[in-house]
Amino acid sequence: MKKLLALAAAALSLTAALPLAAQAQSVADGSRERPLRVLLIPADGGTESGTKADYAPVFNAITRSTGLNFDLKVGQSYGAVVEGMCNQLADIAFFGPVSYVQANKRGCAQLLAVGVEKGASVYYAGMFAKANAPIASVKDLKGKRVAFGDVNSASSFTFQVAMLLDAGMDPAKDLGAIRMTGSHASSLAALVQDQVDVASLSFDSYEKAVKQGVVDPKTVKVVARSMAIPYPPLALNSKLPEPLKAKLKDAFQTVNKAPGVTPDMIRGYGGGKIDGYDTKFSEAEFNVAAEKLGLLTDELKGRILAKSAER
């Protein structure tokens, strides 16, 4: 079963990456004819237009300040974005902390920048339930139906599973049912539609849904909040020329002060307005994501995915 699941996951990732292959035929240099290829994880729902709209403003600002051009696309999954970067189908990528660690360990991604909001570059994963549900903490989740996002997502899977493990629970054995929805937004939708008892997603995604009127905050409560997680990063393809890497880092570090760039253009994860970008953020900060990822063995993930396939 584990081998079949692994083969299926690899096939899906490669299938998702194939449409991008044609773009790898010419070397991107940032010109209008050969724009730098940007691949984004489908963090909030995965729609091409929605996710691109989150990051288009800041890349437009970088174009204004540097003259570099970009072609933004959204991967079909977190794994597809890792594969796209590692197969030279992307020059820049927006990752979650865990998917960045995966790509970095394979030697194909280097940190470009992380967003800064209120002086910090962190965000939080959460578990949410209906306000009237008899669920007060992670320990109350035994036998409950739980929705997760993408198996490679830090804040809709990895950190929630880690919280369950810390509470002494085996997710595959102790949860009543598991739904792998593929995204933060879909995880929350499953809760709103009473398909699950608990939804796993980031607080940024939850707050975005509240602002958009997708969910009434009076009807939902927080069951658990993770430790601080490094902000989802933008990363460079390791094989980009060093002068281009330096130009991009300088551009993101100073984009909030560039002439003609308005505060409304400085956006980050979930399309939220942020103070700016930090290109000097330490790689070591992502060790916490690596540690949590280390708790999720292939055997455990296999059992979780197998349980999610039960109907």
Backbone hydrogen bonds in HBPLUS format (Angstrom, degrees):
<---DONOR---> <-ACCEPTOR-->    atom                        ^
c    i                          cat <-CA-CA->   ^        H-A-AA   ^      H-
h    n   atom  resd res      DA  || num        DHA   H-A  angle D-A-AA Bond
n    s   type  num  typ     dist DA aas  dist angle  dist       angle   num
A0005-LEU N   A0001-MET O   2.92 MM   4  6.20 160.6  1.96 155.8 160.6     1
A0006-ALA N   A0002-LYS O   2.98 MM   4  6.18 156.4  2.04 145.8 152.3     2
A0007-LEU N   A0003-LYS O   2.94 MM   4  6.16 158.1  1.99 147.3 153.2     3
A0008-ALA N   A0004-LEU O   2.89 MM   4  6.08 155.4  1.95 147.2 154.4     4
A0009-ALA N   A0005-LEU O   2.91 MM   4  6.11 159.5  1.95 148.0 153.3     5
A0010-ALA N   A0006-ALA O   2.98 MM   4  6.19 159.2  2.03 147.4 153.0     6
A0011-ALA N   A0007-LEU O   2.95 MM   4  6.11 156.1  2.00 145.0 151.8     7
A0012-LEU N   A0008-ALA O   2.96 MM   4  6.19 158.7  2.01 149.8 155.1     8
A0013-SER N   A0009-ALA O   3.02 MM   4  6.23 159.9  2.06 147.8 153.0     9
A0014-LEU N   A0010-ALA O   2.98 MM   4  6.19 162.2  2.01 150.8 155.3    10
A0015-THR N   A0011-ALA O   2.88 MM   4  6.02 156.2  1.93 148.0 155.1    11
A0016-ALA N   A0012-LEU O   2.90 MM   4  6.09 155.4  1.96 147.3 153.9    12
A0017-ALA N   A0013-SER O   3.06 MM   4  6.25 139.1  2.23 138.2 149.1    13
A0018-LEU N   A0014-LEU O   3.01 MM   4  6.12 134.9  2.21 144.8 155.5    14
A0020-LEU N   A0017-ALA O   2.96 MM   3  5.62 151.7  2.04 120.7 129.4    15
A0021-ALA N   A0018-LEU O   2.91 MM   3  5.24 158.4  1.95 115.7 122.8    16
A0023-GLN N   A0020-LEU O   2.96 MM   3  5.64 143.9  2.10 117.2 126.9    17
A0024-ALA N   A0021-ALA O   2.96 MM   3  5.41 156.8  2.01 113.1 120.6    18
A0025-GLN N   A0022-ALA O   3.42 MM   3  5.82 167.9  2.44 110.2 112.8    19
A0029-ASP N   A0034-ARG O   2.96 MM   5  5.77 147.9  2.06 146.1 153.0    20
A0030-GLY N   A0034-ARG O   2.91 MM   4  5.82 142.9  2.05 156.5 151.2    21
A0069-ASN N   A0030-GLY O   2.74 MM  39  4.77 146.6  1.85 120.6 131.7    22
A0036-LEU N   A0069-ASN O   2.88 MM  33  6.23 154.6  1.95 151.6 143.4    23
A0071-ASP N   A0036-LEU O   2.87 MM  35  6.07 157.1  1.92 154.8 154.6    24
A0091-ASP N   A0037-ARG O   2.83 MM  54  5.21 160.2  1.86 140.4 147.3    25
A0092-ILE N   A0037-ARG O   3.08 MM  55  6.33 156.3  2.14 157.2 156.4    26
A0038-VAL N   A0071-ASP O   2.93 MM  33  5.83 174.0  1.93 143.5 145.4    27
A0073-LYS N   A0038-VAL O   2.86 MM  35  6.17 150.7  1.95 158.7 168.0    28
A0039-LEU N   A0092-ILE O   2.95 MM  53  6.42 157.0  2.00 149.7 154.1    29
A0094-PHE N   A0039-LEU O   2.95 MM  55  6.42 152.6  2.03 147.8 154.6    30
A0040-LEU N   A0073-LYS O   2.86 MM  33  6.20 154.4  1.92 151.5 160.2    31
A0075-GLY N   A0040-LEU O   2.87 MM  35  5.91 163.6  1.90 155.6 160.5    32
A0041-ILE N   A0094-PHE O   3.16 MM  53  6.07 141.5  2.31 142.4 152.8    33
A0043-ALA N   A0041-ILE O   2.89 MM   2  5.50 136.3  2.09 103.9  91.4    34
A0184-HIS N   A0043-ALA O   3.45 MM 141  6.36 161.0  2.49 155.7 157.2    35
A0051-THR N   A0047-THR O   3.07 MM   4  6.07 175.0  2.07 158.2 159.5    36
A0052-LYS N   A0048-GLU O   3.10 MM   4  5.97 156.6  2.15 141.3 148.6    37
A0053-ALA N   A0049-SER O   2.96 MM   4  5.93 147.7  2.07 138.6 147.4    38
A0054-ASP N   A0051-THR O   3.13 MM   3  5.22 132.8  2.36  96.7 109.1    39
A0056-ALA N   A0052-LYS O   2.75 MM   4  5.68 141.0  1.90 157.8 169.2    40
A0059-PHE N   A0055-TYR O   3.30 MM   4  6.54 165.0  2.33 157.8 162.3    41
A0060-ASN N   A0056-ALA O   2.83 MM   4  5.96 149.6  1.92 154.5 163.6    42
A0061-ALA N   A0057-PRO O   2.98 MM   4  6.24 143.4  2.12 139.7 149.9    43
A0062-ILE N   A0058-VAL O   2.97 MM   4  6.31 147.4  2.08 142.6 150.9    44
A0063-THR N   A0059-PHE O   2.96 MM   4  6.19 153.0  2.03 142.7 149.8    45
A0064-ARG N   A0060-ASN O   2.98 MM   4  6.23 153.5  2.05 142.0 149.2    46
A0065-SER N   A0061-ALA O   3.03 MM   4  6.32 146.6  2.14 142.9 151.5    47
A0066-THR N   A0062-ILE O   2.88 MM   4  5.90 141.9  2.03 148.8 158.0    48
A0067-GLY N   A0063-THR O   2.77 MM   4  4.78 149.6  1.86 130.2 138.2    49
A0081-VAL N   A0077-SER O   3.32 MM   4  6.64 144.6  2.45 140.7 148.4    50
A0081-VAL N   A0078-TYR O   3.14 MM   3  5.33 126.6  2.44  99.0 112.1    51
A0082-VAL N   A0078-TYR O   3.20 MM   4  6.61 155.4  2.26 149.5 156.0    52
A0083-GLU N   A0079-GLY O   2.94 MM   4  6.21 164.8  1.97 151.3 155.4    53
A0084-GLY N   A0080-ALA O   2.80 MM   4  5.92 149.9  1.89 139.3 148.5    54
A0085-MET N   A0081-VAL O   2.99 MM   4  6.18 159.3  2.04 148.0 152.0    55
A0086-CYS N   A0082-VAL O   2.97 MM   4  6.17 164.4  1.99 152.1 156.8    56
A0087-ASN N   A0083-GLU O   2.86 MM   4  5.87 123.3  2.19 141.3 154.1    57
A0089-LEU N   A0084-GLY O   2.77 MM   5  4.88 159.3  1.82 170.2 162.8    58
A0088-GLN N   A0085-MET O   3.29 MM   3  5.37 153.5  2.37 110.8 109.6    59
A0237-ASN N   A0091-ASP O   2.83 MM 146  4.96 147.9  1.94 148.5 141.0    60
A0093-ALA N   A0235-ALA O   2.95 MM 142  5.27 153.7  2.02 141.8 148.4    61
A0235-ALA N   A0093-ALA O   2.77 MM 142  5.27 157.2  1.82 154.5 162.2    62
A0095-PHE N   A0233-PRO O   2.98 MM 138  5.67 164.3  2.01 171.5 175.4    63
A0100-TYR N   A0096-GLY O   2.88 MM   4  5.99 150.3  1.97 154.2 163.2    64
A0101-VAL N   A0097-PRO O   3.04 MM   4  6.27 155.4  2.10 141.3 147.4    65
A0102-GLN N   A0098-VAL O   2.99 MM   4  6.31 154.9  2.06 148.9 155.9    66
A0103-ALA N   A0099-SER O   3.03 MM   4  6.28 160.1  2.07 145.6 149.8    67
A0104-ASN N   A0100-TYR O   2.77 MM   4  5.91 162.9  1.80 157.5 163.1    68
A0105-LYS N   A0101-VAL O   2.92 MM   4  5.99 157.4  1.97 147.6 152.8    69
A0106-ARG N   A0103-ALA O   3.15 MM   3  5.18 131.4  2.40  94.6 107.7    70
A0108-CYS N   A0103-ALA O   3.27 MM   5  5.83 158.4  2.32 159.5 153.5    71
A0107-GLY N   A0104-ASN O   2.93 MM   3  5.05 157.4  1.99 105.4 112.1    72
A0238-SER N   A0108-CYS O   3.20 MM 130  5.05 163.6  2.23 108.7 112.5    73
A0110-GLN N   A0236-LEU O   2.88 MM 126  5.15 155.6  1.94 146.8 154.6    74
A0236-LEU N   A0110-GLN O   2.68 MM 126  5.15 160.9  1.71 158.8 162.2    75
A0112-LEU N   A0234-LEU O   2.85 MM 122  5.36 155.3  1.91 145.0 141.8    76
A0113-ALA N   A0234-LEU O   3.17 MM 121  5.30 157.1  2.22 131.4 135.4    77
A0234-LEU N   A0113-ALA O   2.88 MM 121  5.30 172.7  1.89 167.5 169.6    78
A0114-VAL N   A0278-ASP O   3.11 MM 164  5.40 150.0  2.20 131.1 138.4    79
A0278-ASP N   A0114-VAL O   2.84 MM 164  5.40 164.6  1.87 157.9 162.2    80
A0116-VAL N   A0276-GLY O   2.85 MM 160  5.38 149.1  1.95 152.8 147.8    81
A0275-ASP N   A0116-VAL O   2.78 MM 159  5.55 141.3  1.93 156.2 169.1    82
A0117-GLU N   A0120-ALA O   2.83 MM   3  5.39 168.8  1.84 160.7 158.1    83
A0120-ALA N   A0117-GLU O   3.12 MM   3  5.39 164.8  2.14 110.6 115.3    84
A0231-TYR N   A0121-SER O   2.94 MM 110  5.12 153.8  2.00 129.7 124.8    85
A0123-TYR N   A0229-ILE O   2.90 MM 106  5.34 144.5  2.03 143.9 155.3    86
A0229-ILE N   A0123-TYR O   2.90 MM 106  5.34 161.1  1.94 162.1 165.5    87
A0203-PHE N   A0124-TYR O   2.94 MM  79  5.77 162.2  1.98 153.2 155.4    88
A0226-SER N   A0125-ALA O   2.87 MM 101  5.20 163.9  1.90 158.1 158.1    89
A0126-GLY N   A0201-LEU O   2.79 MM  75  5.60 153.0  1.86 149.3 157.1    90
A0201-LEU N   A0126-GLY O   3.18 MM  75  5.60 159.1  2.22 145.3 151.8    91
A0127-MET N   A0224-ALA O   3.00 MM  97  5.11 148.0  2.11 141.7 142.3    92
A0223-VAL N   A0127-MET O   2.72 MM  96  5.34 163.4  1.75 157.2 159.2    93
A0224-ALA N   A0127-MET O   3.30 MM  97  5.11 151.8  2.39 134.6 135.4    94
A0128-PHE N   A0199-ALA O   2.88 MM  71  5.19 161.4  1.91 149.0 155.0    95
A0199-ALA N   A0128-PHE O   2.83 MM  71  5.19 156.2  1.89 145.6 153.7    96
A0129-ALA N   A0221-LYS O   2.99 MM  92  5.49 160.6  2.03 151.9 158.2    97
A0221-LYS N   A0129-ALA O   2.79 MM  92  5.49 164.0  1.82 161.1 164.9    98
A0133-ALA N   A0130-LYS O   3.00 MM   3  5.30 166.8  2.02 117.3 120.6    99
A0131-ALA N   A0219-THR O   2.80 MM  88  5.02 162.6  1.83 119.1 119.9   100
A0140-ASP N   A0137-SER O   2.97 MM   3  5.53 157.4  2.02 114.8 122.0   101
A0141-LEU N   A0138-VAL O   3.06 MM   3  5.54 160.9  2.10 121.3 122.6   102
A0144-LYS N   A0141-LEU O   2.93 MM   3  5.12 164.8  1.96 130.7 131.1   103
A0143-GLY N   A0174-ASP O   2.71 MM  31  5.95 160.2  1.74 153.6 160.7   104
A0176-GLY N   A0144-LYS O   2.81 MM  32  4.66 136.0  2.00 118.5 125.9   105
A0197-ASP N   A0145-ARG O   2.80 MM  52  5.12 150.1  1.89 127.0 136.9   106
A0198-VAL N   A0145-ARG O   3.09 MM  53  6.47 143.8  2.22 157.0 164.8   107
A0146-VAL N   A0177-ALA O   2.94 MM  31  6.29 164.6  1.97 154.7 153.7   108
A0179-ARG N   A0146-VAL O   2.95 MM  33  6.32 154.7  2.02 151.2 153.4   109
A0147-ALA N   A0198-VAL O   2.84 MM  51  6.22 162.9  1.86 157.7 163.0   110
A0200-SER N   A0147-ALA O   2.92 MM  53  5.90 131.9  2.15 138.1 152.5   111
A0148-PHE N   A0179-ARG O   2.84 MM  31  6.14 164.7  1.86 168.1 170.1   112
A0181-THR N   A0148-PHE O   2.86 MM  33  6.08 169.5  1.87 158.3 155.9   113
A0149-GLY N   A0156-SER O   2.90 MM   7  4.88 166.7  1.92 129.3 133.7   114
A0182-GLY N   A0149-GLY O   3.03 MM  33  4.39 152.0  2.11 106.2 102.1   115
A0153-SER N   A0150-ASP O   2.94 MM   3  5.16 164.1  1.97 119.3 120.1   116
A0158-THR N   A0153-SER O   2.95 MM   5  6.23 170.5  1.96 165.9 163.7   117
A0159-PHE N   A0154-ALA O   2.95 MM   5  5.85 171.8  1.95 160.2 160.3   118
A0161-VAL N   A0157-PHE O   2.87 MM   4  6.00 165.2  1.89 165.3 169.4   119
A0162-ALA N   A0158-THR O   2.97 MM   4  6.17 153.1  2.04 144.3 152.5   120
A0163-MET N   A0159-PHE O   3.00 MM   4  6.19 145.1  2.12 135.7 144.2   121
A0164-LEU N   A0160-GLN O   3.05 MM   4  6.40 150.0  2.14 145.2 153.1   122
A0165-LEU N   A0161-VAL O   2.92 MM   4  6.25 158.0  1.97 151.2 157.2   123
A0166-ASP N   A0162-ALA O   2.86 MM   4  6.08 155.4  1.92 146.9 153.9   124
A0167-ALA N   A0163-MET O   3.09 MM   4  6.28 132.3  2.33 134.5 146.2   125
A0167-ALA N   A0164-LEU O   3.10 MM   3  5.09 130.8  2.36  93.5 106.9   126
A0169-MET N   A0164-LEU O   2.97 MM   5  5.34 159.1  2.01 152.9 148.7   127
A0168-GLY N   A0165-LEU O   2.94 MM   3  5.11 157.7  1.99 109.7 114.1   128
A0173-LYS N   A0170-ASP O   2.99 MM   3  5.37 129.6  2.25 110.1 123.5   129
A0174-ASP N   A0170-ASP O   2.68 MM   4  5.54 177.4  1.68 176.6 176.4   130
A0175-LEU N   A0171-PRO O   3.28 MM   4  5.40 157.5  2.33 126.1 131.2   131
A0187-SER N   A0183-SER O   3.06 MM   4  6.20 145.1  2.19 140.1 149.5   132
A0187-SER N   A0184-HIS O   3.12 MM   3  5.12 120.9  2.48  95.3 110.3   133
A0188-LEU N   A0184-HIS O   3.03 MM   4  6.39 159.5  2.07 155.8 160.4   134
A0189-ALA N   A0185-ALA O   2.93 MM   4  6.13 154.1  1.99 143.5 151.6   135
A0190-ALA N   A0186-SER O   3.03 MM   4  6.20 147.3  2.14 139.1 146.3   136
A0191-LEU N   A0188-LEU O   3.05 MM   3  5.18 123.9  2.37  98.7 112.8   137
A0192-VAL N   A0188-LEU O   2.96 MM   4  6.31 166.0  1.98 158.0 161.2   138
A0193-GLN N   A0189-ALA O   2.93 MM   4  6.05 151.6  2.02 148.3 155.3   139
A0195-GLN N   A0190-ALA O   2.79 MM   5  5.05 152.0  1.87 169.2 167.5   140
A0194-ASP N   A0191-LEU O   2.96 MM   3  5.07 160.8  2.00 113.2 115.2   141
A0206-TYR N   A0202-SER O   3.04 MM   4  6.34 154.3  2.11 144.3 151.8   142
A0207-GLU N   A0203-PHE O   2.86 MM   4  6.01 165.4  1.88 150.1 153.7   143
A0208-LYS N   A0204-ASP O   2.95 MM   4  6.12 148.8  2.05 142.7 151.5   144
A0209-ALA N   A0205-SER O   3.01 MM   4  6.23 154.3  2.08 143.4 149.8   145
A0210-VAL N   A0206-TYR O   2.97 MM   4  6.32 149.5  2.06 148.0 156.8   146
A0211-LYS N   A0207-GLU O   3.02 MM   4  6.24 162.6  2.05 146.6 150.7   147
A0212-GLN N   A0208-LYS O   3.02 MM   4  6.24 144.6  2.15 144.0 153.7   148
A0214-VAL N   A0209-ALA O   2.87 MM   5  5.09 145.7  1.98 162.2 158.9   149
A0213-GLY N   A0210-VAL O   3.02 MM   3  5.11 156.3  2.08 104.3 111.6   150
A0219-THR N   A0216-ASP O   2.89 MM   3  5.64 163.1  1.91 126.1 131.5   151
A0220-VAL N   A0217-PRO O   3.45 MM   3  5.34 164.4  2.47  99.6 104.0   152
A0240-LEU N   A0237-ASN O   3.09 MM   3  5.75 170.0  2.10 125.8 126.8   153
A0244-LEU N   A0241-PRO O   3.09 MM   3  5.41 122.4  2.44 106.1 119.9   154
A0245-LYS N   A0241-PRO O   3.05 MM   4  6.39 156.2  2.11 153.7 161.2   155
A0246-ALA N   A0242-GLU O   2.97 MM   4  6.22 163.0  2.00 157.0 160.5   156
A0247-LYS N   A0243-PRO O   2.99 MM   4  6.19 153.5  2.06 142.0 149.3   157
A0248-LEU N   A0244-LEU O   2.97 MM   4  6.17 160.1  2.01 151.3 155.8   158
A0249-LYS N   A0245-LYS O   2.93 MM   4  6.18 159.5  1.98 151.3 157.3   159
A0250-ASP N   A0246-ALA O   2.98 MM   4  6.12 163.3  2.01 148.9 153.4   160
A0251-ALA N   A0247-LYS O   2.99 MM   4  6.11 151.7  2.07 140.6 148.9   161
A0252-PHE N   A0248-LEU O   2.99 MM   4  6.23 160.3  2.03 152.3 156.0   162
A0253-GLN N   A0249-LYS O   2.99 MM   4  6.10 156.3  2.05 148.0 155.0   163
A0254-THR N   A0250-ASP O   3.19 MM   4  6.29 144.5  2.32 142.4 149.8   164
A0255-VAL N   A0251-ALA O   2.91 MM   4  5.58 107.2  2.45 138.3 153.8   165
A0257-LYS N   A0254-THR O   2.91 MM   3  5.50 159.5  1.96 120.1 127.0   166
A0258-ALA N   A0255-VAL O   3.26 MM   3  5.09 164.3  2.29 101.7 106.4   167
A0261-VAL N   A0258-ALA O   3.18 MM   3  5.63 160.4  2.22 135.2 135.4   168
A0265-MET N   A0262-THR O   2.94 MM   3  5.56 158.5  1.99 119.7 126.3   169
A0266-ILE N   A0263-PRO O   3.14 MM   3  5.43 153.0  2.21 107.9 115.7   170
A0274-ILE N   A0266-ILE O   3.04 MM   8  5.96 166.2  2.06 147.4 149.4   171
A0268-GLY N   A0272-GLY O   2.89 MM   4  5.53 152.9  1.96 151.0 159.2   172
A0271-GLY N   A0268-GLY O   2.84 MM   3  5.29 146.1  1.96 144.3 142.7   173
A0272-GLY N   A0269-TYR O   3.49 MM   3  6.18 171.3  2.50 115.2 116.5   174
A0285-GLU N   A0282-SER O   3.05 MM   3  5.61 155.9  2.11 112.7 119.2   175
A0286-PHE N   A0283-GLU O   3.01 MM   3  5.80 160.0  2.05 120.5 126.1   176
A0287-ASN N   A0284-ALA O   2.97 MM   3  5.42 162.1  2.00 117.1 120.0   177
A0289-ALA N   A0286-PHE O   3.12 MM   3  5.31 124.7  2.44  99.6 112.7   178
A0290-ALA N   A0286-PHE O   3.09 MM   4  6.46 154.5  2.16 146.4 153.9   179
A0291-GLU N   A0287-ASN O   2.78 MM   4  6.04 151.3  1.86 150.6 158.4   180
A0292-LYS N   A0288-VAL O   3.13 MM   4  6.33 161.0  2.16 143.4 147.4   181
A0293-LEU N   A0289-ALA O   2.88 MM   4  6.04 155.2  1.94 146.1 153.9   182
A0294-GLY N   A0290-ALA O   2.90 MM   4  6.08 141.6  2.05 139.3 149.6   183
A0295-LEU N   A0292-LYS O   3.10 MM   3  5.29 140.6  2.26 100.3 111.1   184
A0296-LEU N   A0293-LEU O   3.08 MM   3  5.43 141.1  2.24 105.5 116.0   185
A0301-LYS N   A0297-THR O   2.94 MM   4  6.26 172.0  1.95 160.6 162.2   186
A0302-GLY N   A0298-ASP O   2.86 MM   4  5.93 151.3  1.95 140.9 149.4   187
A0303-ARG N   A0299-GLU O   3.07 MM   4  6.33 151.6  2.15 142.5 149.3   188
A0304-ILE N   A0300-LEU O   2.93 MM   4  6.21 154.9  1.99 152.5 159.8   189
A0305-LEU N   A0301-LYS O   2.89 MM   4  6.08 164.7  1.91 152.4 156.1   190
A0306-ALA N   A0302-GLY O   2.91 MM   4  6.05 150.0  2.00 141.1 150.0   191
A0307-LYS N   A0303-ARG O   2.94 MM   4  6.12 154.4  2.01 142.6 149.0   192
A0308-SER N   A0304-ILE O   2.94 MM   4  6.21 151.2  2.02 145.2 153.7   193
A0309-ALA N   A0305-LEU O   3.14 MM   4  6.35 128.4  2.42 135.8 147.9   194
A0309-ALA N   A0306-ALA O   3.18 MM   3  5.19 137.7  2.37  94.9 106.7   195
A0310-GLU N   A0307-LYS O   3.06 MM   3  5.31 155.3  2.12 105.6 113.4   196
